[in-house]
Amino acid sequence: MSHRPKGLFAMRAIHRPRLFPPPLMERLAELCDIDQMVTVDDFTTDRALRLLTETEILITGWGCPPLDADTLDQAPRLRAILHAAGSVKAHVTPHCWERAIVVSSAAAANAIPTAEYTLATVLMSGKHAFLHRERYRRDRTFVLDQAISGIGNFGVRVGVVGASRVGRRLIDLMRPFDIDVSLTDPYVEAADAAELGVRLTSLEQMLSTCDVISLHAPETAETYHMIDRDRLAMMRDGATLVNTARGGLVDTMALTAELVSGRLSAVLDVTDPEPLPPESVLFELPNVFVTPHLAGSQGNEVKRLGRSVVNELERLVNGRRLAHQVTAADIDRVA
């Protein structure tokens, strides 16, 4: 390799060794000239400004500050931003597109554990496992040969809201099961849905016919509170809402009212607000399963995000097309 571009880590320092353990750091150092011990999370310091002057590749992660015009003025050689996490909205500004800086995200890698978590909760929801676990804990007994009606995953109807990376991955993961899957997404045509092997439907029809509704849309001005009081009322009695996407997709007050009534159940890995207030009734309801935003990459899974960045860097330095490039046109349609 004749030229190794100058790289710089921009994220909270605590994340760098988790994202890039020694084997990945070795590959990274072979591909670019980067100080493995230097990470910046503030572009206004003298050290950061000095480093930005020479930086060609910015490897970003959680805690990277916004790349505004003033910051980019200090980085005249910057040509690529490789993000070792999902959304780039917090730090990639319109000024990046104006300067033709290439942007890549590890969102596809982050979609894998989110879809795995969602599949697990869909299957558990089909069994009404969370509710019956609470009942068993309360009663401390059950009748072994007494069949429980109205549960099971044979032919269960699951509605996927949003053909995002997570939504598509979830659809793939559900293929081996006897699950009837439908999809709603304004950007997906019938032919695309057929290729995915799902039925394309309206959100309203999905809400009124499915046993489980799983949210995978980005949070935008159009999708904020898309699951509101009226649409919650469309859901079938006993249905479950699963949200591993963004808390703002759901009107929390309206959902809480439905859950308190016992008409619906919910699996909530994300909420609005996040975290929930300590006094929230959602922590106490037997028909609600709440987790602390852990569906995405956690623990050993974050290494997958670092690997995605290293693979993208290898493509970049070898003049190949990036596999996970994000463009200005994508921003309003992705998380």
C-alpha positions as CSV (number, residue, x, y, z in Angstrom):
1,M,0.0,0.0,0.0
2,S,1.7,3.2,-1.2
3,H,-0.1,5.6,1.1
4,R,-1.7,5.1,4.4
5,P,-4.3,7.8,5.1
6,K,-4.1,9.7,8.4
7,G,-6.9,8.5,10.7
8,L,-8.3,9.8,14.0
9,F,-10.8,8.4,16.5
10,A,-13.7,10.7,17.4
11,M,-15.8,9.2,20.2
12,R,-15.8,8.8,24.0
13,A,-12.6,7.2,24.9
14,I,-14.2,4.4,26.9
15,H,-15.7,2.9,23.7
16,R,-12.6,2.6,21.6
17,P,-11.1,-0.6,23.1
18,R,-14.5,-2.2,23.2
19,L,-15.1,-1.5,19.5
20,F,-11.6,-2.2,18.4
21,P,-9.9,-5.0,20.5
22,P,-6.3,-5.8,19.6
23,P,-6.9,-8.0,16.5
24,L,-9.1,-5.3,14.9
25,M,-6.8,-2.5,16.0
26,E,-3.9,-4.4,14.2
27,R,-5.9,-4.5,11.0
28,L,-6.8,-0.9,11.4
29,A,-3.2,0.2,11.8
30,E,-2.2,-1.7,8.7
31,L,-4.7,0.3,6.7
32,C,-4.3,3.8,8.0
33,D,-1.8,5.9,10.1
34,I,-3.6,6.3,13.4
35,D,-2.5,6.8,17.0
36,Q,-4.2,3.9,18.8
37,M,-4.1,5.7,22.1
38,V,-5.6,9.1,21.0
39,T,-9.4,9.7,21.0
40,V,-11.1,13.1,20.8
41,D,-14.6,13.9,21.9
42,D,-14.3,17.7,21.7
43,F,-13.3,19.4,18.5
44,T,-12.6,22.8,20.1
45,T,-9.4,21.8,22.0
46,D,-6.0,22.8,20.7
47,R,-5.0,19.2,20.4
48,A,-8.1,18.2,18.5
49,L,-7.7,21.2,16.1
50,R,-4.1,20.2,15.5
51,L,-5.0,16.6,14.8
52,L,-7.9,17.5,12.5
53,T,-5.6,19.5,10.2
54,E,-3.9,16.2,9.1
55,T,-6.9,13.9,9.3
56,E,-8.2,12.1,6.2
57,I,-10.3,9.4,7.8
58,L,-12.4,10.1,10.8
59,I,-13.5,7.0,12.7
60,T,-16.5,8.0,14.8
61,G,-18.6,6.4,17.5
62,W,-20.9,7.2,20.4
63,G,-20.0,10.7,21.8
64,C,-18.6,12.2,18.6
65,P,-19.4,15.9,18.5
66,P,-21.3,17.5,15.5
67,L,-19.1,18.2,12.5
68,D,-20.2,21.7,11.9
69,A,-18.7,24.2,9.4
70,D,-16.1,25.6,11.8
71,T,-14.9,22.1,12.6
72,L,-14.7,21.1,9.0
73,D,-12.7,24.2,8.2
74,Q,-10.1,22.8,10.5
75,A,-10.0,19.5,8.6
76,P,-9.3,20.4,5.0
77,R,-8.0,16.9,4.1
78,L,-11.0,15.0,5.6
79,R,-12.5,12.7,2.9
80,A,-14.4,10.0,4.9
81,I,-16.3,9.5,8.1
82,L,-16.6,5.9,9.1
83,H,-19.1,5.5,12.0
84,A,-18.7,2.5,14.4
85,A,-22.4,2.7,15.5
86,G,-25.8,3.1,13.9
87,S,-27.3,6.5,13.3
88,V,-25.0,9.3,12.0
89,K,-27.6,12.0,12.6
90,A,-26.0,13.3,15.8
91,H,-22.7,14.3,14.2
92,V,-22.9,14.3,10.4
93,T,-24.2,17.8,9.4
94,P,-25.3,19.1,6.0
95,H,-21.8,20.7,5.7
96,C,-20.4,17.2,5.4
97,W,-22.4,16.6,2.2
98,E,-21.5,20.0,0.8
99,R,-17.8,19.1,1.0
100,A,-18.4,15.7,-0.6
101,I,-17.2,13.8,2.4
102,V,-18.0,10.1,2.2
103,V,-20.0,8.7,5.1
104,S,-20.4,5.1,6.2
105,S,-22.3,3.6,9.1
106,A,-22.2,0.3,11.0
107,A,-26.0,0.3,11.2
108,A,-26.3,-3.0,9.3
109,A,-24.0,-4.7,11.9
110,N,-26.0,-3.1,14.7
111,A,-29.2,-4.4,13.1
112,I,-28.2,-8.0,13.8
113,P,-28.6,-8.1,17.6
114,T,-31.6,-5.8,17.5
115,A,-33.4,-8.2,15.1
116,E,-32.3,-11.2,17.2
117,Y,-33.7,-9.6,20.4
118,T,-36.9,-8.8,18.5
119,L,-37.4,-12.3,17.2
120,A,-37.0,-13.6,20.8
121,T,-39.6,-11.2,22.1
122,V,-42.0,-12.0,19.2
123,L,-41.8,-15.7,19.9
124,M,-42.2,-15.1,23.7
125,S,-45.1,-12.7,23.0
126,G,-46.8,-15.4,20.9
127,K,-46.7,-17.7,23.9
128,H,-47.9,-14.8,26.2
129,A,-44.8,-15.9,28.2
130,F,-44.3,-12.5,29.9
131,L,-47.8,-12.4,31.2
132,H,-48.0,-16.0,32.4
133,R,-44.6,-15.7,34.0
134,E,-46.1,-12.9,36.2
135,R,-49.2,-15.0,36.9
136,Y,-47.1,-18.0,37.9
137,R,-44.9,-15.8,40.2
138,R,-48.1,-14.4,41.8
139,D,-50.0,-17.7,42.2
140,R,-47.0,-20.1,42.7
141,T,-49.0,-22.9,41.1
142,F,-50.6,-24.1,37.9
143,V,-52.4,-27.1,36.5
144,L,-50.0,-29.1,34.3
145,D,-52.5,-30.7,31.9
146,Q,-54.6,-27.6,31.5
147,A,-54.2,-26.2,28.0
148,I,-53.9,-22.4,27.8
149,S,-56.2,-21.2,25.0
150,G,-55.4,-18.2,22.7
151,I,-51.6,-18.6,22.7
152,G,-49.0,-20.1,20.4
153,N,-46.8,-19.3,17.4
154,F,-48.4,-21.5,14.8
155,G,-49.8,-19.1,12.3
156,V,-49.4,-16.1,14.6
157,R,-49.8,-12.9,12.7
158,V,-46.8,-10.5,13.0
159,G,-46.8,-7.0,11.5
160,V,-43.5,-5.4,10.8
161,V,-43.6,-1.6,10.6
162,G,-40.7,-0.4,8.5
163,A,-38.4,-2.3,6.1
164,S,-35.3,-0.9,7.8
165,R,-32.2,-3.0,8.2
166,V,-33.6,-4.3,11.4
167,G,-37.0,-4.9,9.9
168,R,-35.6,-6.8,7.0
169,R,-33.3,-8.9,9.2
170,L,-36.2,-9.8,11.4
171,I,-38.2,-10.9,8.4
172,D,-35.3,-13.2,7.4
173,L,-35.1,-14.6,10.9
174,M,-38.8,-15.4,11.0
175,R,-38.7,-17.5,7.8
176,P,-38.1,-20.9,9.5
177,F,-41.2,-20.4,11.7
178,D,-44.9,-20.9,10.9
179,I,-45.5,-17.1,11.2
180,D,-47.7,-15.1,9.0
181,V,-45.7,-11.9,8.3
182,S,-47.1,-8.6,6.9
183,L,-45.2,-5.4,6.2
184,T,-46.0,-1.7,6.0
185,D,-43.6,0.8,4.6
186,P,-44.4,3.8,2.4
187,Y,-41.1,3.3,0.4
188,V,-41.7,-0.4,-0.4
189,E,-43.5,-1.5,-3.5
190,A,-45.6,-4.7,-3.8
191,A,-42.8,-6.4,-5.9
192,D,-40.2,-5.6,-3.2
193,A,-42.5,-7.1,-0.5
194,A,-43.0,-10.2,-2.6
195,E,-39.3,-10.6,-2.9
196,L,-39.0,-10.4,0.9
197,G,-41.7,-13.0,1.1
198,V,-44.2,-10.9,3.0
199,R,-47.6,-9.3,2.4
200,L,-47.6,-5.6,2.0
201,T,-50.5,-3.8,3.8
202,S,-51.5,-0.5,5.2
203,L,-50.7,0.3,8.8
204,E,-54.3,0.5,9.7
205,Q,-55.1,-3.0,8.3
206,M,-52.0,-4.4,10.0
207,L,-53.0,-3.0,13.4
208,S,-56.5,-4.4,13.1
209,T,-55.4,-7.9,12.1
210,C,-52.1,-8.8,13.6
211,D,-51.3,-10.5,16.9
212,V,-47.9,-8.8,17.3
213,I,-46.9,-5.4,15.9
214,S,-43.1,-4.8,15.8
215,L,-41.8,-1.3,15.2
216,H,-38.8,-0.7,13.0
217,A,-39.3,2.7,11.5
218,P,-36.9,5.7,11.9
219,E,-38.1,8.5,14.1
220,T,-38.8,11.5,11.8
221,A,-41.3,14.3,11.8
222,E,-43.6,12.0,9.9
223,T,-43.3,9.0,12.2
224,Y,-43.3,10.8,15.6
225,H,-46.2,9.4,17.6
226,M,-47.3,7.4,14.5
227,I,-48.7,4.9,17.1
228,D,-51.1,7.3,18.7
229,R,-54.4,6.9,20.7
230,D,-56.5,6.3,17.5
231,R,-54.1,3.7,16.1
232,L,-53.7,1.9,19.4
233,A,-57.5,1.6,19.5
234,M,-57.3,-0.3,16.2
235,M,-55.2,-3.0,17.7
236,R,-56.9,-6.3,18.4
237,D,-57.7,-7.2,22.0
238,G,-54.8,-9.2,23.5
239,A,-52.3,-8.0,20.8
240,T,-48.7,-7.1,21.7
241,L,-46.8,-4.0,20.7
242,V,-43.0,-4.5,20.4
243,N,-40.8,-1.4,20.2
244,T,-37.1,-1.8,19.7
245,A,-36.8,1.2,17.3
246,R,-37.3,4.6,18.9
247,G,-39.5,5.6,21.8
248,G,-40.9,8.6,20.0
249,L,-42.8,6.4,17.5
250,V,-45.3,5.8,20.3
251,D,-47.5,8.1,22.3
252,T,-46.5,6.9,25.7
253,M,-49.5,8.3,27.5
254,A,-51.9,6.7,25.1
255,L,-50.1,3.4,25.3
256,T,-50.0,3.5,29.0
257,A,-53.8,3.9,29.2
258,E,-54.3,0.8,27.0
259,L,-51.8,-1.2,29.0
260,V,-53.3,-0.2,32.4
261,S,-56.7,-1.4,31.0
262,G,-55.1,-4.8,30.3
263,R,-56.4,-4.8,26.7
264,L,-53.0,-4.8,25.1
265,S,-49.5,-6.0,26.1
266,A,-46.1,-4.4,25.2
267,V,-42.4,-5.2,25.0
268,L,-40.6,-1.9,25.2
269,D,-36.8,-1.7,24.8
270,V,-37.1,2.0,24.0
271,T,-39.4,4.6,25.5
272,D,-40.3,8.2,25.4
273,P,-39.0,9.6,27.7
274,E,-35.9,7.5,28.1
275,P,-35.3,6.3,30.7
276,L,-38.8,6.2,32.1
277,P,-39.6,8.1,35.3
278,P,-39.0,5.9,38.3
279,E,-42.6,6.2,39.3
280,S,-43.9,5.0,35.9
281,V,-46.6,2.4,36.2
282,L,-45.1,0.6,33.2
283,F,-42.5,-1.0,35.6
284,E,-45.3,-2.6,37.6
285,L,-47.8,-3.9,35.0
286,P,-47.8,-7.7,34.4
287,N,-48.5,-7.2,30.7
288,V,-45.5,-5.0,30.1
289,F,-41.9,-6.2,29.6
290,V,-39.5,-3.3,29.8
291,T,-35.7,-3.5,29.1
292,P,-33.1,-0.7,29.3
293,H,-32.4,-0.1,25.5
294,L,-30.3,-3.2,25.3
295,A,-31.6,-4.7,22.0
296,G,-28.8,-3.1,20.0
297,S,-25.1,-4.0,20.2
298,Q,-24.0,-4.6,23.8
299,G,-21.0,-6.4,25.4
300,N,-19.2,-8.6,22.9
301,E,-21.6,-7.6,20.1
302,V,-19.9,-4.1,19.7
303,K,-16.9,-5.8,18.2
304,R,-19.1,-6.5,15.2
305,L,-19.4,-2.7,14.7
306,G,-15.6,-2.2,14.8
307,R,-15.2,-5.0,12.3
308,S,-17.7,-3.3,10.0
309,V,-15.6,-0.1,10.1
310,V,-12.4,-1.9,9.4
311,N,-13.9,-3.7,6.5
312,E,-15.2,-0.3,5.1
313,L,-11.8,1.2,5.6
314,E,-10.2,-1.6,3.6
315,R,-12.6,-1.0,0.8
316,L,-11.9,2.7,0.9
317,V,-8.1,2.5,0.8
318,N,-8.3,0.0,-2.1
319,G,-10.6,2.2,-4.2
320,R,-13.6,0.0,-3.8
321,R,-17.2,1.0,-3.3
322,L,-18.3,1.2,0.3
323,A,-20.8,-1.5,1.4
324,H,-22.6,0.7,3.9
325,Q,-22.4,4.2,2.6
326,V,-24.9,6.8,3.8
327,T,-25.9,9.6,1.5
328,A,-27.7,12.9,2.1
329,A,-30.8,11.4,0.5
330,D,-30.8,8.7,3.1
331,I,-30.8,10.9,6.2
332,D,-34.6,11.5,6.4
333,R,-35.3,7.8,5.9
334,V,-32.9,6.2,8.4
335,A,-32.8,6.1,12.1
